[in-house]
Amino acid sequence: MSGDHTKALIGQLIIFNQILGELREDIREQVGCVCVGLYKCMHAACMCVCILYVKEMSLIRNTILECQVCGFHDPRSRCSPNPCFKGLSCMETFDYPGYRCSPCPEGMTGNGTHCQDIDECSIAQPCYSPGACINTVKGFSCELCPPGLWGPPLFGVGLEYANHHKQECADIDECIEVANACVPHSMCTNTIVSRNPFQICLLQCMYSVKSSQTRHRSLVTM
């Protein structure tokens, strides 16, 4: 009789659980879901809200006990040790992976966990001569203007700065700046320097035609 009684009790429990399951689905359709304790209704299912992050608990369907007890399963901080790039701050969140890093430093790009340098030289080309741009860990710097040109030095950090600041090099008029640029009885002609540093011409000193003819006639007279 005990065996038959047990089977009958199990059968009643199965029917009872089926009724509870149907009732649960009806309640979910009306109000979303009904949760107790530390469980919260999220996406029409009871989820265990624990310290530091949300852990989804699998529902045991067709049974009286649907959820496990929500415990303090992982008291460790998601920001210890700091998973972010060196120097960045870490903030714990309820979203995966449980933390968020502050933005990468200026002049670098990445997700906060990993940051890499931005090559302002190749992207923005801020220097007068592309080959004179030096990319640094957090920025760029331009070499001095080519010979025959003058301009202030330029260096900075970030693409925005490099896009809005360009190195300017102006031609130097050596005929004015350089004293005695040419020998006596000659004419100094300033040339416009090319952007190509291999095509730079600083000075052209030419004897004037009048001066040459005068000197030639005086020699003939002598």
ABEGO torsion letter per residue (X at the ends): XAAAAAAAAAAAAAAAAAAAAAAAAAAAAAAGBBBBEABBBBGGBBBBBBBGBBBBBBBBBGBABABBBBBBABABBAAOBBABBBGBBBBBBABOAGBBBBBBBBGBBEAGABBBBBBAAAAAGABABAAABBBBABEBBBBBBBBGBBBBBBBBBEAAAAAABBBBBBBBBAAAABBGABBBGBBBBBBBBBABAAABBABBBBBBAAAAAAAAAAAAAX
